[in-house]
Amino acid sequence: MKRILTTLAGLAAAGTMLAQTAPAARHKTEMDRFVDSLLGRMTLEEKIGQLNLPGAGDITTGQAKSSDIAGAIGRGEVGGLFNIKGVEKIREVQRIAVEESRLGIPLIFGMDVIHGYETAFPIPLALTATWNPAAVERAARIAAVEASASGICWTFSPMVDIARDPRWGRVSEGVGEDPCLGSAMARAMVYGYQGRDNTRYADDEIMACVKHYALYGASEAGRDYNTVDMSRQRMYNEYFAPYRAAVDAGVGSVMASFNEVEGIPATANRWLMTDVLRDQWGFDGFVVTDYTGTSEMIAHGIGDLQEVSARALAAGVDMDMVSEGFLKTLAASVEAGKVSEADIDRACRRILEAKYKLGLFADPYKYCDPKRAATEVYTEAHRAEARRTAAESFVLLRNEGGLLPLKKTAKIAVVGPLARSRENMSGTWSVATDLKKPLTLVEGLERVAGSEAEIVWAKGSNVCYDPELERNATLFGRDIPRDGRSDREMIDEALRIAADADVVVAALGEPSEMSGESSSRADIGIPDAQQALLRELAATGKPIVLVLFAGRPMTLGWEAENIPAILCVWFGGTEAAEAIADVLYGDANPSGKLPSSFPRSVGQIPLYYNHKNTGRPVSGERFEKYRSNYLDVPNTPLYPFGFGLSYTTFEYGPLTLSSDRMAAGGTITASVDVTNTGDREGAEVVQLYIRDLVGSTTRPVQELKGFEKITLRAGETKRVSFTIDEPMLRFYNHALEFVSEAGEFDVMVGGSSDRVQHARFTLR
Ligand code: BGC
């Protein structure tokens, strides 16, 4: 066995060396030769083994030798494992694959490195709120450095499911409601993890996996894992773009989603996995199912394990996560003529190619360097970057009378059950993070304010009245023990410390497990017990700053009218506490903008800025009844997409176009002068929207087409210019052709989707 491995390693190393000096085409030839030769030596069972991604079982507890999985690895029945933490553990498991399996094929080690490894960055929705792809790329890059130093070569990220229903818990993991912003984030994350060259990975680069393909964010009523049904127009124009952007950026792998698409579960949907993904988009990596995605199709009602496994393979899926449907049934299906060995070869080839590109054949222990593990994880530099990024992700929703920033000498009453939790700070999917490490908000404030600080804390309430809901929302050891005192006693304590303070900082909202997977909510307001606390605090007349922890857009109708300052801090990662303090005290100026609309009420959902127009309601109607689609609420959101305040103010000069006509091959420049009219430096996200006024199909009232984040000193003016060209005006028409149509277009530029200036041009 050893001999075979040495030969494999020699061959692969030669290929890698050649690749360093030769163009990509040459590299591919070497890879092809290598994979051909290996495939030629594999039995059918060994090929099927490469397609198997089991749960790690007791291997995660270091019992590799005695576990079944270790035996399976030795028998060549495993292609990879995931969510194992620790470089020594991974090295040992890799050793079993390399030394004890017949062909010594190395394993691929995956993990949900969703927003950082040990250094946690803000949750992806919050990263998107930075509107700063360069910062998001740096975050993914740091995640890749730390993960690769810890034995991990593959991450199940980015998650780019467009979502317009904030009841869905997984909006926290995604990129919000807009395809253009989502695509920018998808590219940034893929580049951050993988670098720009996906034919070869450096020691500190890992393979990305874009998920969940496709449309997972459009499940009915925000119910997780639920049915999706939409037109192909909508898929192509509104939901596919971020997956496609990841593919165009060279993403190495794709994860199939749980939901069905056009009546066929994505995992078995050949149109999705092959016609669109590979034939139309040119994806050449491998496709993995989601966790038990294959066997769950039995419950969807399309067949037994053998049938669903055969259908997944035939659809274009290459690797089977946890179900073991491929492992247990594909050989029998070949025998029965249900699947061809050629299909298995094709899938196996894709897995082997991924391992080749990662450099695992040349050195199976490439990602297992204990020296790197000791020096490149959770470093000061990484944490400083995470702190900066977290501060940049917060969105200032309200700041009446300039209540923020606070003085460091102010006497602060910090109130709320989330203010003294450290385990909630990092947010959902902090798989590799040590949850005991982050500072609590109270500690962060003390640290940043320094010795002058006068900060007192009272819990004020439990997370919510219902202990069962609280247990679910604080799962995985989150450190908010249920308080045995009565609600009255807790509120009274909070009122007492508030009476004595200059200002109240109310740290309220969702604990981190109230969003994320399997965490949809029907009511997306601040939970009831905390609401009651906030109302009593407000009644005292003390100035209140609401520090809102949220994994989703929330309904804040009452808060928006009664609480003077609201800072949405999402879940900011391991350095969140100091980042929040940086912003509250004004050491950092907030510049985040909403990546999703905040509805006024759940009844408005789905609510999104880039909607279509209809004949009704009619604006300016005499009777209120005809001015909204609802009798009891307007059509508009409470806080729109792209909205976010700063401690300074920005003024936009007139929007000018270089021409009011564009020829097919030409361009137009849209320019605006932006001035910082306040008295401190700040950053503004200048947003470009376009509306196609008349089309062969109906078109949205506005669509984000570009954005630029600029920093301006007090009093400074900068000109921001966007180049508009014809490809930017294309859309998928009724025949699903990607075309532009001659006619008039509205250009809109501003600092929020609802605060824009207009100009118009004609495309000839
Ligand atoms: C989730 C995926 C995740 C996978 C592996 C699934 O339940 O839907 O997003 O990558 O588990 O942990």
Residues whose N, C-alpha, C, O or C-beta is under 5 A from the ligand:
A	BS01	BGC	D112 F156 D290 Y291
